[in-house]
């Protein structure tokens, strides 16, 4: 399974970035092998608006089935949901630990956005 994890850095030992649309990087992590691809999200991070929608589209085109993040806004959540991508909010810590927690089944899938607008 492929996970999309918002990240402050480009490695598995980086800290999770709590902002979905405005994360610096998004790591696409294979849960079986822990191999990962780094998506540079700086263009979306610095956009005036629509960053969550653009990040959601990017995640979807890279085959992610689940997003692990801190906060996901309503438009991004709707875009992910329409693409069949599930969301797990309220995550924090190092990327590798968040992925391991997911693999152990210690997560709750979101049923709605947990952030209405950029903070």
C-alpha positions as a Markdown table, in Angstrom:
| # | Residue | x | y | z |
|---|---|---|---|---|
| 1 | Unk | 0.0 | 0.0 | 0.0 |
| 2 | Unk | 1.2 | 3.5 | -0.7 |
| 3 | Unk | 0.9 | 6.2 | 1.9 |
| 4 | Unk | 1.2 | 9.9 | 1.4 |
| 5 | Unk | 2.8 | 11.6 | 4.4 |
| 6 | Unk | 3.2 | 15.3 | 4.8 |
| 7 | Unk | 6.7 | 16.1 | 5.8 |
| 8 | Unk | 9.0 | 18.9 | 6.8 |
| 9 | Unk | 12.0 | 17.1 | 5.3 |
| 10 | Unk | 12.8 | 14.7 | 2.5 |
| 11 | Unk | 13.7 | 11.6 | 4.7 |
| 12 | Unk | 11.8 | 9.0 | 6.7 |
| 13 | Unk | 13.4 | 10.4 | 9.9 |
| 14 | Unk | 12.0 | 13.9 | 9.1 |
| 15 | Unk | 9.1 | 15.4 | 11.2 |
| 16 | Unk | 5.6 | 15.2 | 9.9 |
| 17 | Unk | 4.4 | 18.6 | 8.6 |
| 18 | Unk | 0.9 | 19.2 | 10.1 |
| 19 | Unk | -0.4 | 21.1 | 7.1 |
| 20 | Unk | -1.6 | 19.0 | 4.2 |
| 21 | Unk | -1.8 | 21.6 | 1.4 |
| 22 | Unk | 1.1 | 23.7 | 2.6 |
| 23 | Unk | 3.5 | 20.9 | 3.7 |
| 24 | Unk | 7.1 | 21.4 | 2.3 |
| 25 | Unk | 7.2 | 17.8 | 1.1 |
| 26 | Unk | 4.9 | 14.9 | 0.7 |
| 27 | Unk | 6.6 | 11.4 | 1.0 |
| 28 | Unk | 4.9 | 8.6 | -0.9 |
| 29 | Unk | 5.9 | 5.6 | 1.2 |
| 30 | Unk | 5.4 | 1.9 | 0.3 |
| 31 | Unk | 4.3 | 0.2 | 3.5 |
| 32 | Unk | 5.8 | -3.2 | 2.5 |
| 33 | Unk | 9.3 | -2.1 | 1.6 |
| 34 | Unk | 9.5 | 1.4 | 3.2 |
| 35 | Unk | 10.9 | 2.7 | -0.1 |
| 36 | Unk | 9.7 | 6.2 | -0.7 |
| 37 | Unk | 9.4 | 9.0 | -3.3 |
| 38 | Unk | 9.8 | 12.6 | -2.3 |
| 39 | Unk | 7.3 | 15.0 | -3.8 |
| 40 | Unk | 8.3 | 18.7 | -3.6 |
| 41 | Unk | 5.2 | 20.6 | -2.6 |
| 42 | Unk | 6.8 | 24.1 | -2.4 |
| 43 | Unk | 4.8 | 25.3 | -5.4 |
| 44 | Unk | 1.6 | 24.5 | -3.6 |
| 45 | Unk | 2.9 | 25.6 | -0.2 |
| 46 | Unk | 3.5 | 29.1 | -1.6 |
| 47 | Unk | 0.4 | 29.5 | -3.7 |
| 48 | Unk | -2.1 | 32.2 | -2.8 |
| 49 | Unk | -5.0 | 29.7 | -2.7 |
| 50 | Unk | -5.9 | 26.2 | -3.8 |
| 51 | Unk | -2.9 | 24.6 | -2.2 |
| 52 | Unk | -4.9 | 21.7 | -0.7 |
| 53 | Unk | -6.7 | 20.9 | -3.9 |
| 54 | Unk | -3.4 | 20.9 | -5.9 |
| 55 | Unk | -1.6 | 18.7 | -3.2 |
| 56 | Unk | -4.6 | 16.3 | -3.3 |
| 57 | Unk | -4.4 | 16.0 | -7.0 |
| 58 | Unk | -0.6 | 15.4 | -6.9 |
| 59 | Unk | -1.1 | 12.7 | -4.2 |
| 60 | Unk | -3.8 | 11.0 | -6.2 |
| 61 | Unk | -1.7 | 10.9 | -9.4 |
| 62 | Unk | 1.2 | 9.2 | -7.5 |
| 63 | Unk | -1.0 | 6.3 | -6.4 |
| 64 | Unk | -1.4 | 7.0 | -2.7 |
| 65 | Unk | -4.3 | 5.2 | -1.1 |
| 66 | Unk | -4.1 | 7.0 | 2.3 |
| 67 | Unk | -2.9 | 10.4 | 3.4 |
| 68 | Unk | -1.3 | 10.8 | 6.9 |
| 69 | Unk | -1.2 | 14.4 | 8.1 |
| 70 | Unk | -2.0 | 16.8 | 10.9 |
| 71 | Unk | -4.7 | 19.0 | 9.4 |
| 72 | Unk | -6.7 | 18.6 | 6.2 |
| 73 | Unk | -9.0 | 21.4 | 5.0 |
| 74 | Unk | -12.5 | 20.8 | 3.6 |
| 75 | Unk | -11.6 | 21.3 | -0.1 |
| 76 | Unk | -8.6 | 19.1 | 0.0 |
| 77 | Unk | -10.6 | 16.4 | 1.9 |
| 78 | Unk | -13.3 | 16.5 | -0.7 |
| 79 | Unk | -10.8 | 16.2 | -3.5 |
| 80 | Unk | -9.0 | 13.3 | -1.8 |
| 81 | Unk | -12.3 | 11.6 | -1.0 |
| 82 | Unk | -13.5 | 11.9 | -4.7 |
| 83 | Unk | -10.2 | 10.3 | -5.8 |
| 84 | Unk | -10.7 | 7.4 | -3.4 |
| 85 | Unk | -7.9 | 8.4 | -1.1 |
| 86 | Unk | -8.6 | 8.0 | 2.7 |
| 87 | Unk | -7.3 | 10.5 | 5.2 |
| 88 | Unk | -5.9 | 10.1 | 8.7 |
| 89 | Unk | -5.7 | 13.4 | 10.5 |
| 90 | Unk | -4.1 | 14.5 | 13.8 |
| 91 | Unk | -0.8 | 12.8 | 13.2 |
| 92 | Unk | 2.6 | 14.0 | 14.5 |
| 93 | Unk | 6.1 | 12.9 | 15.1 |
| 94 | Unk | 8.7 | 11.4 | 12.8 |
| 95 | Unk | 7.6 | 10.0 | 9.4 |
| 96 | Unk | 8.9 | 6.5 | 10.1 |
| 97 | Unk | 7.0 | 6.3 | 13.4 |
| 98 | Unk | 3.8 | 7.6 | 11.9 |
| 99 | Unk | 4.1 | 4.9 | 9.1 |
| 100 | Unk | 4.8 | 2.2 | 11.7 |
| 101 | Unk | 1.7 | 3.3 | 13.7 |
| 102 | Unk | -0.4 | 3.0 | 10.6 |
| 103 | Unk | 1.0 | -0.5 | 9.8 |
| 104 | Unk | 0.0 | -1.6 | 13.3 |
| 105 | Unk | -3.5 | -0.4 | 12.7 |
| 106 | Unk | -3.4 | 2.3 | 15.3 |
| 107 | Unk | -5.2 | 5.0 | 13.3 |
| 108 | Unk | -8.7 | 6.3 | 12.7 |
| 109 | Unk | -9.8 | 7.2 | 9.2 |
| 110 | Unk | -11.3 | 10.7 | 9.0 |
| 111 | Unk | -14.9 | 11.2 | 8.0 |
| 112 | Unk | -14.5 | 14.9 | 7.4 |
| 113 | Unk | -12.0 | 17.7 | 7.3 |
| 114 | Unk | -10.5 | 18.8 | 10.6 |
| 115 | Unk | -9.5 | 22.3 | 9.4 |
| 116 | Unk | -11.8 | 24.7 | 7.6 |
| 117 | Unk | -9.3 | 27.1 | 6.3 |
| 118 | Unk | -5.5 | 27.8 | 6.3 |
| 119 | Unk | -4.3 | 29.0 | 9.7 |
